[in-house]
Amino acid sequence: MIWIAVLPTLTVLQLALGGLLEAVPPYLRPPIIATLMVPMMVYVLMPLLQRIDARLTKRAGNR
């Protein structure tokens, strides 16, 4: 479940911020991306995926 959230989010952030981060030294780019990505993962994406998983699991259990 984590990878389902991490890979697309990382890809979108890198594409969206790629031009803005060109001037930033390469060793500073990962901390900047992580600073944006971690809160998004913890507070938005993981709760959403957990709700979806719970619904799918409940629905599969009813069959």
N, CA, C and O atoms as a DFTB+ gen file, in Angstrom:
252 C
 N C O
     1  1       0.821      -1.184       0.000
     2  2       0.000       0.000       0.000
     3  2       0.874       1.259       0.000
     4  3       0.533       2.257      -0.635
     5  1       1.973       1.205       0.698
     6  2       2.854       2.366       0.760
     7  2       3.415       2.691      -0.621
     8  3       3.448       3.852      -1.029
     9  1       3.849       1.670      -1.327
    10  2       4.418       1.905      -2.658
    11  2       3.386       2.441      -3.633
    12  3       3.725       3.207      -4.534
    13  1       2.135       2.047      -3.463
    14  2       1.075       2.569      -4.331
    15  2       0.954       4.081      -4.149
    16  3       0.610       4.790      -5.095
    17  1       1.229       4.570      -2.968
    18  2       1.166       6.006      -2.706
    19  2       2.489       6.705      -3.015
    20  3       2.494       7.820      -3.537
    21  1       3.609       6.057      -2.697
    22  2       4.913       6.711      -2.810
    23  2       5.328       6.959      -4.262
    24  3       5.672       8.086      -4.618
    25  1       5.301       5.950      -5.082
    26  2       5.829       6.095      -6.440
    27  2       5.105       7.151      -7.273
    28  3       5.768       8.001      -7.868
    29  1       3.780       7.132      -7.339
    30  2       3.126       8.197      -8.116
    31  2       3.339       9.595      -7.522
    32  3       3.502      10.568      -8.258
    33  1       3.335       9.685      -6.202
    34  2       3.525      10.981      -5.554
    35  2       4.912      11.526      -5.839
    36  3       5.072      12.702      -6.165
    37  1       5.906      10.674      -5.715
    38  2       7.277      11.085      -5.992
    39  2       7.437      11.516      -7.444
    40  3       8.093      12.517      -7.728
    41  1       6.849      10.774      -8.346
    42  2       6.932      11.113      -9.764
    43  2       6.281      12.463     -10.045
    44  3       6.855      13.299     -10.743
    45  1       5.088      12.676      -9.505
    46  2       4.378      13.943      -9.731
    47  2       5.152      15.114      -9.139
    48  3       5.275      16.159      -9.778
    49  1       5.672      14.954      -7.930
    50  2       6.441      16.042      -7.316
    51  2       7.694      16.365      -8.110
    52  3       8.027      17.536      -8.292
    53  1       8.382      15.354      -8.579
    54  2       9.597      15.601      -9.360
    55  2       9.280      16.285     -10.682
    56  3      10.014      17.173     -11.117
    57  1       8.191      15.875     -11.321
    58  2       7.799      16.535     -12.571
    59  2       7.335      17.968     -12.319
    60  3       7.666      18.878     -13.079
    61  1       6.574      18.159     -11.256
    62  2       6.043      19.488     -10.957
    63  2       7.125      20.459     -10.501
    64  3       7.086      21.643     -10.838
    65  1       8.089      19.955      -9.733
    66  2       9.104      20.835      -9.158
    67  2      10.439      20.780      -9.889
    68  3      11.386      21.468      -9.507
    69  1      10.520      19.973     -10.926
    70  2      11.781      19.794     -11.637
    71  2      12.407      21.097     -12.090
    72  3      13.597      21.324     -11.875
    73  1      11.617      21.953     -12.715
    74  2      12.141      23.235     -13.183
    75  2      12.544      24.154     -12.045
    76  3      13.540      24.871     -12.142
    77  1      11.783      24.133     -10.980
    78  2      12.097      24.999      -9.833
    79  2      13.347      24.544      -9.092
    80  3      14.065      25.357      -8.510
    81  1      13.601      23.240      -9.118
    82  2      14.735      22.698      -8.362
    83  2      16.021      22.601      -9.176
    84  3      17.038      22.131      -8.665
    85  1      15.990      23.036     -10.431
    86  2      17.210      22.974     -11.240
    87  2      18.345      23.796     -10.634
    88  3      19.506      23.393     -10.697
    89  1      18.019      24.924     -10.059
    90  2      19.035      25.802      -9.489
    91  2      19.530      25.315      -8.127
    92  3      20.557      25.784      -7.635
    93  1      18.812      24.389      -7.527
    94  2      19.179      23.872      -6.201
    95  2      20.232      22.779      -6.378
    96  3      20.108      21.950      -7.281
    97  1      21.262      22.763      -5.534
    98  2      22.264      21.702      -5.632
    99  2      21.626      20.320      -5.468
   100  3      20.678      20.162      -4.698
   101  1      22.140      19.323      -6.187
   102  2      21.534      17.982      -6.159
   103  2      21.408      17.377      -4.763
   104  3      20.465      16.625      -4.516
   105  1      22.309      17.674      -3.858
   106  2      22.249      17.094      -2.518
   107  2      21.148      17.714      -1.663
   108  3      20.820      17.175      -0.606
   109  1      20.577      18.824      -2.092
   110  2      19.475      19.446      -1.348
   111  2      18.099      19.087      -1.898
   112  3      17.090      19.321      -1.232
   113  1      18.043      18.530      -3.084
   114  2      16.746      18.196      -3.685
   115  2      15.983      17.126      -2.910
   116  3      14.792      17.309      -2.658
   117  1      16.619      16.005      -2.515
   118  2      15.858      14.992      -1.758
   119  2      15.244      15.511      -0.460
   120  3      14.088      15.197      -0.177
   121  1      15.975      16.298       0.344
   122  2      15.312      16.806       1.559
   123  2      14.128      17.726       1.257
   124  3      13.151      17.738       2.006
   125  1      14.205      18.487       0.181
   126  2      13.102      19.370      -0.180
   127  2      11.889      18.546      -0.599
   128  3      10.769      18.806      -0.157
   129  1      12.120      17.552      -1.453
   130  2      11.030      16.681      -1.903
   131  2      10.438      15.933      -0.706
   132  3       9.217      15.825      -0.589
   133  1      11.287      15.420       0.178
   134  2      10.806      14.670       1.347
   135  2       9.991      15.554       2.282
   136  3       9.002      15.103       2.860
   137  1      10.398      16.799       2.431
   138  2       9.670      17.730       3.289
   139  2       8.248      17.954       2.785
   140  3       7.332      18.164       3.580
   141  1       8.065      17.909       1.494
   142  2       6.731      18.055       0.921
   143  2       5.967      16.732       0.906
   144  3       4.755      16.695       1.122
   145  1       6.692      15.661       0.649
   146  2       6.044      14.375       0.420
   147  2       5.582      13.682       1.706
   148  3       4.490      13.115       1.737
   149  1       6.379      13.719       2.740
   150  2       6.042      12.982       3.962
   151  2       4.722      13.440       4.582
   152  3       3.882      12.592       4.884
   153  1       4.502      14.728       4.784
   154  2       3.194      15.123       5.336
   155  2       2.031      14.742       4.421
   156  3       0.963      14.354       4.894
   157  1       2.243      14.855       3.115
   158  2       1.191      14.467       2.177
   159  2       0.878      12.977       2.302
   160  3      -0.284      12.574       2.238
   161  1       1.905      12.173       2.477
   162  2       1.720      10.729       2.628
   163  2       0.982      10.413       3.937
   164  3       0.023       9.640       3.949
   165  1       1.441      11.018       5.031
   166  2       0.925      10.679       6.357
   167  2      -0.507      11.174       6.567
   168  3      -1.338      10.464       7.132
   169  1      -0.787      12.386       6.113
   170  2      -2.079      12.996       6.436
   171  2      -3.125      12.903       5.332
   172  3      -4.311      13.106       5.593
   173  1      -2.709      12.600       4.101
   174  2      -3.678      12.568       3.002
   175  2      -3.750      11.190       2.359
   176  3      -4.800      10.548       2.367
   177  1      -2.642      10.742       1.807
   178  2      -2.677       9.539       0.974
   179  2      -2.864       8.239       1.748
   180  3      -3.671       7.402       1.346
   181  1      -2.147       8.053       2.835
   182  2      -2.288       6.796       3.578
   183  2      -3.678       6.651       4.200
   184  3      -4.250       5.565       4.111
   185  1      -4.253       7.683       4.822
   186  2      -5.628       7.522       5.321
   187  2      -6.621       7.211       4.204
   188  3      -7.537       6.408       4.384
   189  1      -6.436       7.851       3.052
   190  2      -7.314       7.576       1.920
   191  2      -7.185       6.125       1.457
   192  3      -8.189       5.446       1.243
   193  1      -5.959       5.659       1.305
   194  2      -5.745       4.273       0.880
   195  2      -6.247       3.273       1.919
   196  3      -6.751       2.210       1.558
   197  1      -6.116       3.600       3.193
   198  2      -6.613       2.702       4.233
   199  2      -8.139       2.614       4.203
   200  3      -8.699       1.538       4.413
   201  1      -8.810       3.729       3.945
   202  2     -10.277       3.696       3.818
   203  2     -10.693       2.867       2.608
   204  3     -11.633       2.075       2.686
   205  1     -10.001       3.046       1.501
   206  2     -10.313       2.263       0.299
   207  2     -10.085       0.781       0.559
   208  3     -10.900      -0.057       0.173
   209  1      -8.976       0.461       1.213
   210  2      -8.674      -0.935       1.527
   211  2      -9.728      -1.540       2.451
   212  3     -10.136      -2.686       2.264
   213  1     -10.164      -0.779       3.437
   214  2     -11.183      -1.284       4.365
   215  2     -12.494      -1.562       3.637
   216  3     -13.151      -2.571       3.894
   217  1     -12.869      -0.670       2.736
   218  2     -14.101      -0.891       1.967
   219  2     -13.984      -2.132       1.076
   220  3     -14.909      -2.940       1.004
   221  1     -12.845      -2.274       0.405
   222  2     -12.648      -3.422      -0.473
   223  2     -12.611      -4.725       0.328
   224  3     -13.169      -5.737      -0.097
   225  1     -11.956      -4.694       1.480
   226  2     -11.869      -5.873       2.329
   227  2     -13.248      -6.246       2.857
   228  3     -13.613      -7.422       2.869
   229  1     -14.006      -5.263       3.289
   230  2     -15.360      -5.514       3.795
   231  2     -16.241      -6.065       2.686
   232  3     -17.011      -6.999       2.906
   233  1     -16.130      -5.492       1.505
   234  2     -16.934      -5.948       0.370
   235  2     -16.556      -7.381      -0.027
   236  3     -17.431      -8.183      -0.352
   237  1     -15.260      -7.703      -0.001
   238  2     -14.810      -9.051      -0.352
   239  2     -15.259     -10.059       0.696
   240  3     -15.502     -11.219       0.361
   241  1     -15.375      -9.644       1.966
   242  2     -15.807     -10.537       3.036
   243  2     -17.282     -10.876       2.974
   244  3     -17.708     -11.898       3.512
   245  1     -18.067     -10.032       2.325
   246  2     -19.518     -10.258       2.205
   247  2     -19.870     -11.280       1.142
   248  3     -21.015     -11.728       1.073
   249  1     -18.929     -11.649       0.330
   250  2     -19.232     -12.591      -0.768
   251  2     -19.125     -14.000      -0.329
   252  3     -19.347     -14.913      -1.125
